[in-house]
């Protein structure tokens, strides 16, 4: 029994620490569409390798589906180009796994010096099976695991690390909010 609890705790810790977000060092050259400002791409891993490593990725803008992608073990990653000054949600889902949500704001200040350039942002996340992790706070897993937004101080899109840290704490707290 104690070994099982330790094993579940270890798996949860690995999962909660397995979300890595980082910006690209510099903006990309502008594409043909002047409204595009952020190219976001991601890689996904699964806590049970060797099984069916496919999932469905959906891009929403104001709760409307904008794009979708069938992720497979052959594709290994996905990519979306986002328009500026809009709010998006990326949903990563697979039956039997906790759904991952990532909120993205492409709001750029009017005085942004590189407002005509395309930025790039990459992230890696790991999906955790519901079967192997029964101790998570079900209310907290419904919130985005990350919020990505523009930081004018360093002229890049960044993950709000403070938010991610807090939501991870709430996920581990099975007592609710």
C-alpha positions as CSV (number, residue, x, y, z in Angstrom):
1,X,0.0,0.0,0.0
2,X,2.8,2.5,1.0
3,X,4.7,1.6,-2.2
4,X,1.6,2.3,-4.3
5,X,1.1,5.7,-2.6
6,X,4.7,6.6,-3.1
7,X,4.5,5.5,-6.8
8,X,1.4,7.6,-7.5
9,X,3.1,10.6,-5.7
10,X,6.2,10.2,-7.8
11,X,4.1,10.0,-11.0
12,X,2.2,13.1,-10.1
13,X,5.3,15.0,-9.3
14,X,6.9,14.0,-12.6
15,X,3.7,15.0,-14.5
16,X,3.4,18.3,-12.8
17,X,7.0,19.1,-13.5
18,X,6.9,17.9,-17.1
19,X,5.4,21.0,-18.6
20,X,8.1,23.1,-20.2
21,X,7.4,26.4,-21.9
22,X,10.0,28.6,-23.5
23,X,10.1,31.4,-26.1
24,X,12.3,31.4,-29.2
25,X,15.2,33.8,-29.0
26,X,14.0,36.1,-31.7
27,X,11.0,37.1,-33.8
28,X,10.6,35.3,-37.1
29,X,10.3,37.1,-40.4
30,X,6.7,38.3,-41.3
31,X,4.5,36.0,-43.2
32,X,2.2,37.1,-45.9
33,X,-0.7,37.7,-43.5
34,X,0.0,40.9,-41.5
35,X,-2.4,39.8,-38.8
36,X,-0.4,36.8,-37.8
37,X,2.0,37.5,-34.9
38,X,2.8,34.2,-33.1
39,X,3.7,30.7,-34.3
40,X,3.3,28.3,-31.5
41,X,4.4,24.7,-31.7
42,X,4.5,21.9,-29.2
43,X,5.6,18.4,-28.5
44,X,3.6,15.9,-26.5
45,X,4.7,12.9,-24.5
46,X,2.6,10.3,-22.7
47,X,3.1,8.7,-19.3
48,X,2.7,5.3,-20.7
49,X,5.0,5.0,-23.7
50,X,4.6,2.2,-26.1
51,X,0.9,2.5,-26.2
52,X,-1.2,4.4,-28.7
53,X,0.6,7.7,-28.8
54,X,-2.0,9.7,-30.6
55,X,-4.2,12.5,-29.4
56,X,-6.4,15.3,-30.7
57,X,-5.3,19.0,-30.5
58,X,-7.9,21.7,-30.9
59,X,-7.3,25.5,-31.3
60,X,-10.1,27.6,-30.0
61,X,-10.6,31.4,-30.3
62,X,-13.4,32.6,-28.1
63,X,-14.8,29.1,-27.7
64,X,-15.0,28.6,-31.5
65,X,-12.9,25.9,-33.2
66,X,-10.3,27.6,-35.4
67,X,-8.1,24.6,-36.2
68,X,-7.5,21.0,-35.2
69,X,-4.7,18.5,-35.5
70,X,-4.5,14.7,-35.1
71,X,-1.2,14.1,-33.3
72,X,0.4,10.7,-33.8
73,X,3.6,9.0,-33.0
74,X,4.8,9.8,-36.5
75,X,4.1,13.6,-36.4
76,X,5.8,14.1,-33.0
77,X,4.7,17.8,-32.9
78,X,2.1,20.3,-33.9
79,X,2.1,24.0,-35.0
80,X,-0.4,26.8,-35.1
81,X,-0.1,30.4,-36.4
82,X,-2.1,32.9,-34.3
83,X,-3.4,36.3,-35.2
84,X,-2.5,39.3,-33.0
85,X,-4.7,40.8,-30.3
86,X,-6.9,37.7,-29.8
87,X,-7.3,35.1,-27.0
88,X,-6.9,31.4,-27.8
89,X,-7.1,28.1,-26.0
90,X,-5.2,25.0,-27.1
91,X,-6.8,21.8,-25.9
92,X,-4.9,18.5,-26.0
93,X,-7.1,15.5,-25.4
94,X,-7.0,11.8,-25.4
95,X,-9.5,9.3,-24.1
96,X,-8.4,8.0,-20.7
97,X,-6.0,11.0,-20.1
98,X,-6.4,14.3,-18.4
99,X,-7.1,17.0,-20.9
100,X,-4.5,19.8,-21.1
101,X,-5.5,23.4,-21.7
102,X,-3.1,26.2,-22.6
103,X,-4.4,29.8,-22.7
104,X,-2.7,32.1,-25.2
105,X,-3.1,35.9,-25.4
106,X,-1.7,37.5,-28.5
107,X,-2.4,41.0,-27.3
108,X,0.4,43.3,-28.4
109,X,0.8,46.9,-27.1
110,X,0.5,49.5,-29.9
111,X,4.0,50.8,-29.2
112,X,5.6,47.3,-29.6
113,X,8.7,47.9,-31.8
114,X,8.4,44.5,-33.5
115,X,4.7,44.5,-34.0
116,X,5.1,43.6,-37.7
117,X,7.2,40.5,-36.9
118,X,6.2,36.9,-36.3
119,X,7.2,35.5,-32.9
120,X,7.8,31.9,-32.1
121,X,7.0,30.0,-29.0
122,X,7.6,26.3,-28.2
123,X,6.4,24.1,-25.4
124,X,6.5,20.5,-24.3
125,X,3.9,18.8,-22.2
126,X,3.2,15.3,-21.0
127,X,-0.3,13.8,-20.8
128,X,-1.1,11.8,-17.7
129,X,-3.5,8.9,-17.7
130,X,-6.5,9.1,-15.5
131,X,-6.0,5.5,-14.4
132,X,-2.5,6.1,-13.1
133,X,-3.4,9.3,-11.2
134,X,-6.5,9.3,-9.1
135,X,-5.3,11.8,-6.5
136,X,-5.6,15.0,-8.6
137,X,-8.0,17.7,-7.8
138,X,-10.6,17.3,-10.5
139,X,-11.7,21.0,-10.3
140,X,-8.1,22.2,-10.8
141,X,-7.4,20.0,-13.9
142,X,-10.2,21.9,-15.7
143,X,-8.1,25.1,-15.7
144,X,-5.3,25.9,-18.2
145,X,-2.0,24.5,-17.1
146,X,-0.3,27.6,-18.6
147,X,-1.0,31.2,-19.8
148,X,1.2,32.4,-22.6
149,X,1.3,36.2,-23.2
150,X,3.5,38.9,-24.6
151,X,6.1,40.5,-22.2
152,X,7.0,44.0,-23.4
153,X,10.0,44.2,-21.1
154,X,11.9,41.6,-23.1
155,X,9.9,41.7,-26.3
156,X,8.9,38.0,-26.3
157,X,5.9,35.8,-25.5
158,X,6.3,34.0,-22.2
159,X,4.6,31.5,-19.9
160,X,3.2,33.1,-16.7
161,X,5.3,30.9,-14.4
162,X,3.6,32.2,-11.2
163,X,0.2,31.1,-12.6
164,X,1.6,27.6,-13.6
165,X,3.1,27.1,-10.2
166,X,-0.1,28.0,-8.4
167,X,-2.3,25.8,-10.7
168,X,0.1,22.8,-10.1
169,X,-0.3,23.3,-6.4
170,X,-4.1,23.3,-6.7
171,X,-4.0,20.1,-8.8
172,X,-2.0,18.4,-6.1
173,X,-4.5,19.6,-3.4
174,X,-7.4,17.1,-3.6
175,X,-9.4,19.1,-1.1
176,X,-10.8,21.5,-3.7
177,X,-10.5,25.3,-3.8
